[in-house]
């Protein structure tokens, strides 16, 4: 059913729960469509003007429509309490620890995604708005901070290892954006003044789109990036290559 719906590939550990709920909602809509379409056609024919020249202002007196509405509400309650709420509760209560996760800061701006990695030491260097330079230092990282020496920053390129939890702390420099990773079934607004943590676990290597799912200005259409999910060896090689380039060419 999921393939039939044309959903993007699921590359996260929790994605199947989201896909199952989407499939169930579509099954419900299909059932309602199959039932109500013939009924709608019948009503158009049964109560056509030529056979009912005088309007009846009292309406239908049967209880069939009430039963149908109750059935729809019951189905929606099952979807909400049996699937959506348990999945959301599990997702929120099973938040992984930073020690066992890849932690990345994601900062949106018009019209790009900035990524800040803590480097091999696992410590983020300080950032300050006073140090922001649109060309050379869009995140305002204090490169004199000892914790910043091995930090990595990228623009529109997110690199992560497979089969390891990822925690992204999402914020914005200007307006409201929405960090969208469709393959990971993740979407979270990036709101100025707030830093919002979201986690997921990639389970498939490959390259996947990053999008902005919130209209954020005239350049919204080009606010996109690429997420690469590596094997452990490939991710370590990317970190080493990046650090070597920083050492050779500077920041």
C-alpha positions in Angstrom: 0.0 0.0 0.0 2.8 2.4 0.9 4.5 1.8 -2.5 1.1 2.4 -4.2 0.7 5.7 -2.5 4.0 6.9 -4.1 5.7 7.8 -0.8 9.4 8.5 -0.9 11.7 5.7 0.2 11.8 5.2 4.0 15.3 5.4 5.3 14.7 5.8 9.0 14.0 3.4 11.9 10.7 5.1 12.9 9.4 5.8 9.3 7.3 2.6 9.0 5.1 3.8 11.8 4.4 7.1 10.0 3.8 5.2 6.7 1.4 2.8 8.4 -0.7 5.6 9.7 -0.7 7.3 6.3 -1.8 4.0 4.7 -4.6 3.5 7.3 -5.9 7.0 6.6 -6.0 6.4 2.9 -7.8 3.1 3.4 -10.4 4.9 5.4 -10.7 7.5 2.7 -11.0 4.8 0.1 -13.8 3.0 2.0 -15.7 6.3 2.4 -15.2 7.1 -1.3 -16.6 3.6 -2.3 -19.6 4.0 0.0 -20.5 7.6 -0.5 -20.0 8.0 -4.2 -22.8 5.6 -5.2 -24.9 7.1 -2.4 -24.3 10.6 -3.7 -25.3 9.5 -7.3 -28.4 7.8 -5.9 -29.4 10.9 -4.0 -29.0 13.1 -7.0 -31.3 10.8 -9.0 -33.8 10.0 -6.2 -34.4 13.6 -5.2 -34.1 15.3 -8.7 -36.2 18.4 -9.2 -38.6 16.8 -11.7 -39.7 14.3 -9.1 -39.6 16.7 -6.2 -40.9 20.0 -7.4 -41.7 21.2 -3.9 -38.9 21.6 -1.5 -39.0 19.7 1.8 -37.6 21.9 4.6 -37.6 19.2 7.2 -34.9 17.1 5.5 -34.3 13.4 5.9 -35.7 11.8 9.1 -33.7 8.5 9.0 -30.7 7.8 11.2 -28.5 6.3 8.5 -26.4 9.5 8.1 -26.0 9.6 11.9 -24.7 6.1 12.0 -22.2 6.9 9.2 -20.9 10.0 11.0 -20.5 8.0 14.2 -18.6 5.3 12.3 -16.3 7.9 10.8 -15.6 9.5 14.2 -15.0 6.1 15.7 -12.5 5.2 13.0 -10.7 8.5 13.5 -10.5 8.0 17.3 -9.0 4.5 16.7 -6.4 6.1 14.4 -5.6 8.8 16.9 -5.5 6.8 20.2 -4.3 3.4 18.9 -1.7 4.6 16.4 -0.9 8.3 16.4 -0.6 9.0 20.1 1.3 5.8 21.0 3.8 6.5 18.1 4.2 10.1 19.2 4.6 9.2 22.8 7.2 6.6 22.0 9.1 9.0 19.8 9.2 11.6 22.5 10.0 9.4 25.5 12.7 7.3 23.8 15.0 10.3 23.0 18.6 9.0 22.7 21.5 10.4 24.7 23.9 12.8 23.1 26.8 10.4 24.0 25.4 7.7 21.8 24.3 10.0 18.9 25.6 12.1 16.1 24.7 15.7 17.2 24.4 18.4 14.6 23.1 22.0 14.9 20.9 23.0 11.9 20.4 26.7 11.3 18.1 27.9 8.6 18.3 31.2 6.8 17.0 32.8 3.6 17.7 30.7 1.6 20.1 27.9 2.8 20.6 25.3 5.5 23.7 25.7 7.7 25.1 22.7 9.6 27.5 22.8 12.5 29.3 19.6 13.7 31.2 19.5 17.0 34.1 17.6 15.4 35.9 14.6 16.9 36.1 16.1 20.4 32.2 16.2 20.6 32.2 19.8 21.8 30.7 22.7 19.9 32.6 25.9 19.8 31.0 29.2 20.8 28.9 31.1 18.3 28.1 34.8 18.4 25.9 37.0 16.3 28.6 39.6 16.4 30.9 37.3 14.4 28.4 36.5 11.7 29.7 37.1 8.2 27.4 36.1 5.3 30.3 34.9 3.2 33.1 33.6 5.5 31.3 32.8 8.8 27.5 32.5 8.3 27.1 30.9 11.7 29.3 33.3 13.7 31.5 30.6 15.1 34.3 31.8 17.3 37.3 30.1 15.7 39.5 31.2 18.6 37.5 29.1 21.0 39.5 25.9 21.8 36.3 23.8 21.3 36.0 25.2 17.8 39.4 24.0 16.5 38.0 20.7 15.1 34.4 21.9 14.4 33.0 21.5 10.9 30.5 23.7 9.2 28.7 23.0 5.9 26.1 24.7 3.8 23.3 22.6 2.3 25.3 19.4 2.8 24.4 17.1 5.8 26.6 14.0 6.3 25.6 11.3 8.8 26.6 7.7 9.6 24.1 4.9 9.2 22.5 2.9 12.0 23.3 5.5 14.6 20.8 7.9 16.3 21.0 11.5 15.1 20.0 14.5 17.1 19.5 17.8 15.2 19.0 21.0 17.0 17.0 23.2 14.7 16.9 27.0 14.7 16.6 30.0 12.3 18.6 33.2 11.7 15.7 35.2 10.3 12.2 33.9 9.5 10.3 30.7 10.1 11.6 27.8 7.9 10.7 24.1 8.1 13.4 21.5 8.1 12.1 18.6 5.9 13.8 15.2 5.5 11.1 13.3 3.7 13.2 10.1 3.5 13.6 10.2 7.3 9.9 11.1 7.9 11.1 14.2 9.8 9.7 17.7 9.5 10.2 20.4 12.1 9.7 24.2 12.0 12.9 26.3 12.4 11.8 29.2 14.5 13.8 32.3 15.3 14.7 32.5 19.0 14.1 28.8 19.6 16.3 25.7 19.4 14.2 22.6 18.9 15.7 19.1 19.1 14.6 16.3 16.8 16.0 12.8 16.4 16.0 10.0 14.0 18.0 6.9 13.1 19.1 6.4 9.5 18.9 2.8 8.4 19.8 3.1 4.7 22.9 4.6 3.1 22.5 6.9 0.1 21.7 10.5 -0.8 18.4 12.2 0.1 16.9 15.6 -0.4 16.7 18.3 2.3 13.8 20.8 1.7 12.2 23.8 3.4 8.5 23.0 3.9 7.5 26.5 4.9 7.1 29.4 2.5 9.9 31.7 3.7 10.3 34.3 0.9 10.9 34.7 -2.8 13.8 32.3 -2.8 12.0 29.5 -0.9 12.0 27.3 -4.0 15.8 27.1 -4.0 16.2 26.4 -0.2 17.2 22.8 -0.6 20.2 20.6 0.2 21.5 17.1 0.1 21.8 14.6 3.0 24.3 11.8 2.6 24.1 8.7 4.8 27.4 7.0 5.0 28.7 3.7 6.3 30.9 4.1 9.4 34.0 3.9 7.4 32.8 6.4 4.8 31.7 8.8 7.4 35.1 8.7 9.2 36.7 9.2 5.8 34.6 12.3 5.1 35.4 13.8 8.5 39.2 13.1 8.0 39.0 14.6 4.4 37.2 17.7 5.7 39.7 18.2 8.5 42.6 17.8 6.1 41.1 20.4 3.8 40.7 22.8 6.7 44.3 22.3 7.8 45.6 22.8 4.2 43.4 25.6 3.0 42.1 27.2 6.2 38.5 28.0 7.0 
